[in-house]
Amino acid sequence: MSNIIQQNYDDINSFEKAAIKRANLGMQKDIEELEEFLFENKSDNLEVISRKARTISTKVGDITFKRRLYFDHDTDEYVFLLDEALKIRERKRASGEFLKLLVILASMMTYRQVEEVLEVAGFPVLSHTTIFNEVRAFGERESEKIKAEKEELYSRGQLKPSKQKEVPILFVELDGVMISSQEEESNNFEVKMGLCHEGWKYSSPAKTRKQLINPKILTGVYDSTEDFYEEFSCYINSKYNLDGTKIVLNGDGARWIQETSYDYFGNLTVQLDRFHIKKDITLHFGKQIAEDLTKVLARGRKKLFLDTLESLIYDGDNGEIIEGRETLFKHYKKYESHLLDYRHRIKIKDDYPELHGMGAIESYIGKIIARRMKNQGMSWKRLGAEAMVKILMLRHNRILKVRLDDQYYKIKNPVKELKYRKRVFKRNWSDWLQASMPVIYGPCSGQDWVKGIKAIATV
């Protein structure tokens, strides 16, 4: 304490800077002491090859240190004992704690803005390109993890045992948003989103505002509709036991929502989104007609809705308007069973929660995806967009900080895994090629069916 008092400090700011500097030097010294401890207590099978410098960015500044590279004579591999002891990520600049800061900031602002914030805040200054690479690597890892869980479900038919919740009704909403592309193949691509929740609860004593119960989203950039549904249904099944659960699905008129959903969910009620119905009728028939017809539909009078719509088709001023009205009417006729609100179509039980109209996903797409990825003329590459939307998804689902822990970030090296298997399982994998077929040389060897087998076996 006396050393601190003897030094001259202008104000709290200079005191703070000095404290951070001491923390930086202290952390570097502790790392160097750990390196020496590991060296003094290393196994006999480890041989020191060289010493290599490493710099990592932390919350107390850049830390530069040297650590020994060892050759393990038992496994024929090169290792850094210090890196393994501290779980330092290979070829990555940011420490685990600093990575958390980068990812969370990048989910709210551009990479250049993150760079500016780090500089003003006094953290290690990384270029926006380095920040992008760090954040994208994390997002890609999360995307691969979700794909692996999906493959496990659809290859084995089951997930790892987990606590699945049971609810009487699960509400699902689907939609997509177009993102500008940096790639030459197309000007844009679609980000699909699935939202599920358990109903509604009031957020004020006066019951003037309500909010969703346990809303969770899954979003991403997918090569096909099937990829999205497999991932989304896997996610839902990992959270809920759907045996006996009614699923109510709300979405716009896209075929991938109105038709394909039946291939992935049972006990399903699909409805056309109320907002899109009113929007489309307003576009083709006018605002007043849209107001009147949506009220008719809200009262459950589907036939009157369709008959009125059909009778107004030829009131259009020109052929283009009439054609648009005809197309919309045919669309509603095609999905006639999806027109009524779900509350007119399912049997309400006493233990069901209070039911309300659906249509929350528009707000979720706007606040979660569009706000971060469509502002100021932004454009993306598909892989970068996929990484970012997965980060946005984890942040909304409140598991981003958990996934950012280093213990979740360590990925097994498949090459090392194969070497391990080769070392442990000492088996001649070509033995099966030496197998013989006695029938070929037996008493029936002259018969036609044996000759056929012999021809196949000697291909």
Secondary structure as a PSIPRED ss2 file (coil, helix, strand):
# PSIPRED VFORMAT (PSIPRED V4.0)

   1 M C   1.000  0.000  0.000
   2 S H   0.000  1.000  0.000
   3 N H   0.000  1.000  0.000
   4 I H   0.000  1.000  0.000
   5 I H   0.000  1.000  0.000
   6 Q H   0.000  1.000  0.000
   7 Q C   1.000  0.000  0.000
   8 N C   1.000  0.000  0.000
   9 Y C   1.000  0.000  0.000
  10 D C   1.000  0.000  0.000
  11 D C   1.000  0.000  0.000
  12 I H   0.000  1.000  0.000
  13 N H   0.000  1.000  0.000
  14 S H   0.000  1.000  0.000
  15 F H   0.000  1.000  0.000
  16 E H   0.000  1.000  0.000
  17 K H   0.000  1.000  0.000
  18 A H   0.000  1.000  0.000
  19 A H   0.000  1.000  0.000
  20 I H   0.000  1.000  0.000
  21 K H   0.000  1.000  0.000
  22 R H   0.000  1.000  0.000
  23 A H   0.000  1.000  0.000
  24 N H   0.000  1.000  0.000
  25 L H   0.000  1.000  0.000
  26 G H   0.000  1.000  0.000
  27 M H   0.000  1.000  0.000
  28 Q H   0.000  1.000  0.000
  29 K H   0.000  1.000  0.000
  30 D H   0.000  1.000  0.000
  31 I H   0.000  1.000  0.000
  32 E H   0.000  1.000  0.000
  33 E H   0.000  1.000  0.000
  34 L H   0.000  1.000  0.000
  35 E H   0.000  1.000  0.000
  36 E H   0.000  1.000  0.000
  37 F H   0.000  1.000  0.000
  38 L H   0.000  1.000  0.000
  39 F H   0.000  1.000  0.000
  40 E H   0.000  1.000  0.000
  41 N C   1.000  0.000  0.000
  42 K C   1.000  0.000  0.000
  43 S C   1.000  0.000  0.000
  44 D C   1.000  0.000  0.000
  45 N C   1.000  0.000  0.000
  46 L E   0.000  0.000  1.000
  47 E E   0.000  0.000  1.000
  48 V E   0.000  0.000  1.000
  49 I E   0.000  0.000  1.000
  50 S E   0.000  0.000  1.000
  51 R E   0.000  0.000  1.000
  52 K E   0.000  0.000  1.000
  53 A E   0.000  0.000  1.000
  54 R E   0.000  0.000  1.000
  55 T E   0.000  0.000  1.000
  56 I E   0.000  0.000  1.000
  57 S E   0.000  0.000  1.000
  58 T E   0.000  0.000  1.000
  59 K C   1.000  0.000  0.000
  60 V C   1.000  0.000  0.000
  61 G E   0.000  0.000  1.000
  62 D E   0.000  0.000  1.000
  63 I E   0.000  0.000  1.000
  64 T E   0.000  0.000  1.000
  65 F E   0.000  0.000  1.000
  66 K E   0.000  0.000  1.000
  67 R E   0.000  0.000  1.000
  68 R E   0.000  0.000  1.000
  69 L E   0.000  0.000  1.000
  70 Y E   0.000  0.000  1.000
  71 F E   0.000  0.000  1.000
  72 D E   0.000  0.000  1.000
  73 H C   1.000  0.000  0.000
  74 D C   1.000  0.000  0.000
  75 T C   1.000  0.000  0.000
  76 D C   1.000  0.000  0.000
  77 E E   0.000  0.000  1.000
  78 Y E   0.000  0.000  1.000
  79 V E   0.000  0.000  1.000
  80 F C   1.000  0.000  0.000
  81 L H   0.000  1.000  0.000
  82 L H   0.000  1.000  0.000
  83 D H   0.000  1.000  0.000
  84 E H   0.000  1.000  0.000
  85 A H   0.000  1.000  0.000
  86 L H   0.000  1.000  0.000
  87 K C   1.000  0.000  0.000
  88 I C   1.000  0.000  0.000
  89 R C   1.000  0.000  0.000
  90 E C   1.000  0.000  0.000
  91 R C   1.000  0.000  0.000
  92 K C   1.000  0.000  0.000
  93 R C   1.000  0.000  0.000
  94 A E   0.000  0.000  1.000
  95 S C   1.000  0.000  0.000
  96 G H   0.000  1.000  0.000
  97 E H   0.000  1.000  0.000
  98 F H   0.000  1.000  0.000
  99 L H   0.000  1.000  0.000
 100 K H   0.000  1.000  0.000
 101 L H   0.000  1.000  0.000
 102 L H   0.000  1.000  0.000
 103 V H   0.000  1.000  0.000
 104 I H   0.000  1.000  0.000
 105 L H   0.000  1.000  0.000
 106 A H   0.000  1.000  0.000
 107 S C   1.000  0.000  0.000
 108 M C   1.000  0.000  0.000
 109 M C   1.000  0.000  0.000
 110 T C   1.000  0.000  0.000
 111 Y H   0.000  1.000  0.000
 112 R H   0.000  1.000  0.000
 113 Q H   0.000  1.000  0.000
 114 V H   0.000  1.000  0.000
 115 E H   0.000  1.000  0.000
 116 E H   0.000  1.000  0.000
 117 V H   0.000  1.000  0.000
 118 L H   0.000  1.000  0.000
 119 E H   0.000  1.000  0.000
 120 V H   0.000  1.000  0.000
 121 A H   0.000  1.000  0.000
 122 G C   1.000  0.000  0.000
 123 F C   1.000  0.000  0.000
 124 P C   1.000  0.000  0.000
 125 V C   1.000  0.000  0.000
 126 L C   1.000  0.000  0.000
 127 S C   1.000  0.000  0.000
 128 H H   0.000  1.000  0.000
 129 T H   0.000  1.000  0.000
 130 T H   0.000  1.000  0.000
 131 I H   0.000  1.000  0.000
 132 F H   0.000  1.000  0.000
 133 N H   0.000  1.000  0.000
 134 E H   0.000  1.000  0.000
 135 V H   0.000  1.000  0.000
 136 R H   0.000  1.000  0.000
 137 A H   0.000  1.000  0.000
 138 F H   0.000  1.000  0.000
 139 G H   0.000  1.000  0.000
 140 E H   0.000  1.000  0.000
 141 R H   0.000  1.000  0.000
 142 E H   0.000  1.000  0.000
 143 S H   0.000  1.000  0.000
 144 E H   0.000  1.000  0.000
 145 K H   0.000  1.000  0.000
 146 I H   0.000  1.000  0.000
 147 K H   0.000  1.000  0.000
 148 A H   0.000  1.000  0.000
 149 E H   0.000  1.000  0.000
 150 K H   0.000  1.000  0.000
 151 E H   0.000  1.000  0.000
 152 E H   0.000  1.000  0.000
 153 L H   0.000  1.000  0.000
 154 Y H   0.000  1.000  0.000
 155 S H   0.000  1.000  0.000
 156 R H   0.000  1.000  0.000
 157 G C   1.000  0.000  0.000
 158 Q C   1.000  0.000  0.000
 159 L C   1.000  0.000  0.000
 160 K C   1.000  0.000  0.000
 161 P C   1.000  0.000  0.000
 162 S C   1.000  0.000  0.000
 163 K C   1.000  0.000  0.000
 164 Q C   1.000  0.000  0.000
 165 K E   0.000  0.000  1.000
 166 E C   1.000  0.000  0.000
 167 V C   1.000  0.000  0.000
 168 P C   1.000  0.000  0.000
 169 I E   0.000  0.000  1.000
 170 L E   0.000  0.000  1.000
 171 F E   0.000  0.000  1.000
 172 V E   0.000  0.000  1.000
 173 E E   0.000  0.000  1.000
 174 L E   0.000  0.000  1.000
 175 D E   0.000  0.000  1.000
 176 G E   0.000  0.000  1.000
 177 V E   0.000  0.000  1.000
 178 M E   0.000  0.000  1.000
 179 I E   0.000  0.000  1.000
 180 S E   0.000  0.000  1.000
 181 S E   0.000  0.000  1.000
 182 Q C   1.000  0.000  0.000
 183 E C   1.000  0.000  0.000
 184 E C   1.000  0.000  0.000
 185 E C   1.000  0.000  0.000
 186 S C   1.000  0.000  0.000
 187 N C   1.000  0.000  0.000
 188 N E   0.000  0.000  1.000
 189 F E   0.000  0.000  1.000
 190 E E   0.000  0.000  1.000
 191 V E   0.000  0.000  1.000
 192 K E   0.000  0.000  1.000
 193 M E   0.000  0.000  1.000
 194 G E   0.000  0.000  1.000
 195 L E   0.000  0.000  1.000
 196 C E   0.000  0.000  1.000
 197 H E   0.000  0.000  1.000
 198 E C   1.000  0.000  0.000
 199 G C   1.000  0.000  0.000
 200 W E   0.000  0.000  1.000
 201 K E   0.000  0.000  1.000
 202 Y E   0.000  0.000  1.000
 203 S C   1.000  0.000  0.000
 204 S C   1.000  0.000  0.000
 205 P C   1.000  0.000  0.000
 206 A C   1.000  0.000  0.000
 207 K C   1.000  0.000  0.000
 208 T C   1.000  0.000  0.000
 209 R C   1.000  0.000  0.000
 210 K E   0.000  0.000  1.000
 211 Q E   0.000  0.000  1.000
 212 L E   0.000  0.000  1.000
 213 I C   1.000  0.000  0.000
 214 N C   1.000  0.000  0.000
 215 P C   1.000  0.000  0.000
 216 K E   0.000  0.000  1.000
 217 I E   0.000  0.000  1.000
 218 L E   0.000  0.000  1.000
 219 T E   0.000  0.000  1.000
 220 G E   0.000  0.000  1.000
 221 V C   1.000  0.000  0.000
 222 Y C   1.000  0.000  0.000
 223 D C   1.000  0.000  0.000
 224 S C   1.000  0.000  0.000
 225 T H   0.000  1.000  0.000
 226 E H   0.000  1.000  0.000
 227 D H   0.000  1.000  0.000
 228 F H   0.000  1.000  0.000
 229 Y H   0.000  1.000  0.000
 230 E H   0.000  1.000  0.000
 231 E H   0.000  1.000  0.000
 232 F H   0.000  1.000  0.000
 233 S H   0.000  1.000  0.000
 234 C H   0.000  1.000  0.000
 235 Y H   0.000  1.000  0.000
 236 I H   0.000  1.000  0.000
 237 N H   0.000  1.000  0.000
 238 S H   0.000  1.000  0.000
 239 K H   0.000  1.000  0.000
 240 Y E   0.000  0.000  1.000
 241 N C   1.000  0.000  0.000
 242 L C   1.000  0.000  0.000
 243 D C   1.000  0.000  0.000
 244 G C   1.000  0.000  0.000
 245 T C   1.000  0.000  0.000
 246 K E   0.000  0.000  1.000
 247 I E   0.000  0.000  1.000
 248 V E   0.000  0.000  1.000
 249 L E   0.000  0.000  1.000
 250 N E   0.000  0.000  1.000
 251 G E   0.000  0.000  1.000
 252 D C   1.000  0.000  0.000
 253 G C   1.000  0.000  0.000
 254 A C   1.000  0.000  0.000
 255 R H   0.000  1.000  0.000
 256 W H   0.000  1.000  0.000
 257 I H   0.000  1.000  0.000
 258 Q H   0.000  1.000  0.000
 259 E C   1.000  0.000  0.000
 260 T H   0.000  1.000  0.000
 261 S H   0.000  1.000  0.000
 262 Y H   0.000  1.000  0.000
 263 D H   0.000  1.000  0.000
 264 Y C   1.000  0.000  0.000
 265 F C   1.000  0.000  0.000
 266 G C   1.000  0.000  0.000
 267 N C   1.000  0.000  0.000
 268 L E   0.000  0.000  1.000
 269 T E   0.000  0.000  1.000
 270 V E   0.000  0.000  1.000
 271 Q E   0.000  0.000  1.000
 272 L E   0.000  0.000  1.000
 273 D C   1.000  0.000  0.000
 274 R H   0.000  1.000  0.000
 275 F H   0.000  1.000  0.000
 276 H H   0.000  1.000  0.000
 277 I H   0.000  1.000  0.000
 278 K H   0.000  1.000  0.000
 279 K H   0.000  1.000  0.000
 280 D H   0.000  1.000  0.000
 281 I H   0.000  1.000  0.000
 282 T H   0.000  1.000  0.000
 283 L H   0.000  1.000  0.000
 284 H H   0.000  1.000  0.000
 285 F H   0.000  1.000  0.000
 286 G C   1.000  0.000  0.000
 287 K H   0.000  1.000  0.000
 288 Q H   0.000  1.000  0.000
 289 I H   0.000  1.000  0.000
 290 A H   0.000  1.000  0.000
 291 E H   0.000  1.000  0.000
 292 D H   0.000  1.000  0.000
 293 L H   0.000  1.000  0.000
 294 T H   0.000  1.000  0.000
 295 K H   0.000  1.000  0.000
 296 V H   0.000  1.000  0.000
 297 L H   0.000  1.000  0.000
 298 A H   0.000  1.000  0.000
 299 R C   1.000  0.000  0.000
 300 G C   1.000  0.000  0.000
 301 R C   1.000  0.000  0.000
 302 K H   0.000  1.000  0.000
 303 K H   0.000  1.000  0.000
 304 L H   0.000  1.000  0.000
 305 F H   0.000  1.000  0.000
 306 L H   0.000  1.000  0.000
 307 D H   0.000  1.000  0.000
 308 T H   0.000  1.000  0.000
 309 L H   0.000  1.000  0.000
 310 E H   0.000  1.000  0.000
 311 S H   0.000  1.000  0.000
 312 L C   1.000  0.000  0.000
 313 I H   0.000  1.000  0.000
 314 Y H   0.000  1.000  0.000
 315 D H   0.000  1.000  0.000
 316 G C   1.000  0.000  0.000
 317 D C   1.000  0.000  0.000
 318 N C   1.000  0.000  0.000
 319 G H   0.000  1.000  0.000
 320 E H   0.000  1.000  0.000
 321 I H   0.000  1.000  0.000
 322 I H   0.000  1.000  0.000
 323 E H   0.000  1.000  0.000
 324 G H   0.000  1.000  0.000
 325 R H   0.000  1.000  0.000
 326 E H   0.000  1.000  0.000
 327 T H   0.000  1.000  0.000
 328 L H   0.000  1.000  0.000
 329 F H   0.000  1.000  0.000
 330 K H   0.000  1.000  0.000
 331 H H   0.000  1.000  0.000
 332 Y H   0.000  1.000  0.000
 333 K H   0.000  1.000  0.000
 334 K H   0.000  1.000  0.000
 335 Y C   1.000  0.000  0.000
 336 E H   0.000  1.000  0.000
 337 S H   0.000  1.000  0.000
 338 H H   0.000  1.000  0.000
 339 L C   1.000  0.000  0.000
 340 L C   1.000  0.000  0.000
 341 D C   1.000  0.000  0.000
 342 Y H   0.000  1.000  0.000
 343 R H   0.000  1.000  0.000
 344 H H   0.000  1.000  0.000
 345 R C   1.000  0.000  0.000
 346 I C   1.000  0.000  0.000
 347 K C   1.000  0.000  0.000
 348 I C   1.000  0.000  0.000
 349 K C   1.000  0.000  0.000
 350 D C   1.000  0.000  0.000
 351 D C   1.000  0.000  0.000
 352 Y C   1.000  0.000  0.000
 353 P C   1.000  0.000  0.000
 354 E C   1.000  0.000  0.000
 355 L C   1.000  0.000  0.000
 356 H C   1.000  0.000  0.000
 357 G C   1.000  0.000  0.000
 358 M C   1.000  0.000  0.000
 359 G C   1.000  0.000  0.000
 360 A C   1.000  0.000  0.000
 361 I H   0.000  1.000  0.000
 362 E H   0.000  1.000  0.000
 363 S H   0.000  1.000  0.000
 364 Y H   0.000  1.000  0.000
 365 I H   0.000  1.000  0.000
 366 G H   0.000  1.000  0.000
 367 K H   0.000  1.000  0.000
 368 I H   0.000  1.000  0.000
 369 I H   0.000  1.000  0.000
 370 A H   0.000  1.000  0.000
 371 R H   0.000  1.000  0.000
 372 R H   0.000  1.000  0.000
 373 M H   0.000  1.000  0.000
 374 K C   1.000  0.000  0.000
 375 N H   0.000  1.000  0.000
 376 Q H   0.000  1.000  0.000
 377 G H   0.000  1.000  0.000
 378 M C   1.000  0.000  0.000
 379 S C   1.000  0.000  0.000
 380 W E   0.000  0.000  1.000
 381 K C   1.000  0.000  0.000
 382 R H   0.000  1.000  0.000
 383 L H   0.000  1.000  0.000
 384 G H   0.000  1.000  0.000
 385 A H   0.000  1.000  0.000
 386 E H   0.000  1.000  0.000
 387 A H   0.000  1.000  0.000
 388 M H   0.000  1.000  0.000
 389 V H   0.000  1.000  0.000
 390 K H   0.000  1.000  0.000
 391 I H   0.000  1.000  0.000
 392 L H   0.000  1.000  0.000
 393 M H   0.000  1.000  0.000
 394 L H   0.000  1.000  0.000
 395 R H   0.000  1.000  0.000
 396 H H   0.000  1.000  0.000
 397 N C   1.000  0.000  0.000
 398 R C   1.000  0.000  0.000
 399 I C   1.000  0.000  0.000
 400 L H   0.000  1.000  0.000
 401 K H   0.000  1.000  0.000
 402 V H   0.000  1.000  0.000
 403 R H   0.000  1.000  0.000
 404 L C   1.000  0.000  0.000
 405 D C   1.000  0.000  0.000
 406 D H   0.000  1.000  0.000
 407 Q H   0.000  1.000  0.000
 408 Y H   0.000  1.000  0.000
 409 Y H   0.000  1.000  0.000
 410 K C   1.000  0.000  0.000
 411 I C   1.000  0.000  0.000
 412 K C   1.000  0.000  0.000
 413 N C   1.000  0.000  0.000
 414 P H   0.000  1.000  0.000
 415 V H   0.000  1.000  0.000
 416 K H   0.000  1.000  0.000
 417 E H   0.000  1.000  0.000
 418 L H   0.000  1.000  0.000
 419 K H   0.000  1.000  0.000
 420 Y H   0.000  1.000  0.000
 421 R H   0.000  1.000  0.000
 422 K H   0.000  1.000  0.000
 423 R H   0.000  1.000  0.000
 424 V H   0.000  1.000  0.000
 425 F C   1.000  0.000  0.000
 426 K C   1.000  0.000  0.000
 427 R C   1.000  0.000  0.000
 428 N C   1.000  0.000  0.000
 429 W C   1.000  0.000  0.000
 430 S C   1.000  0.000  0.000
 431 D H   0.000  1.000  0.000
 432 W H   0.000  1.000  0.000
 433 L H   0.000  1.000  0.000
 434 Q H   0.000  1.000  0.000
 435 A C   1.000  0.000  0.000
 436 S C   1.000  0.000  0.000
 437 M C   1.000  0.000  0.000
 438 P H   0.000  1.000  0.000
 439 V H   0.000  1.000  0.000
 440 I H   0.000  1.000  0.000
 441 Y H   0.000  1.000  0.000
 442 G C   1.000  0.000  0.000
 443 P C   1.000  0.000  0.000
 444 C C   1.000  0.000  0.000
 445 S C   1.000  0.000  0.000
 446 G C   1.000  0.000  0.000
 447 Q C   1.000  0.000  0.000
 448 D H   0.000  1.000  0.000
 449 W H   0.000  1.000  0.000
 450 V H   0.000  1.000  0.000
 451 K H   0.000  1.000  0.000
 452 G H   0.000  1.000  0.000
 453 I H   0.000  1.000  0.000
 454 K H   0.000  1.000  0.000
 455 A H   0.000  1.000  0.000
 456 I H   0.000  1.000  0.000
 457 A H   0.000  1.000  0.000
 458 T C   1.000  0.000  0.000
 459 V C   1.000  0.000  0.000
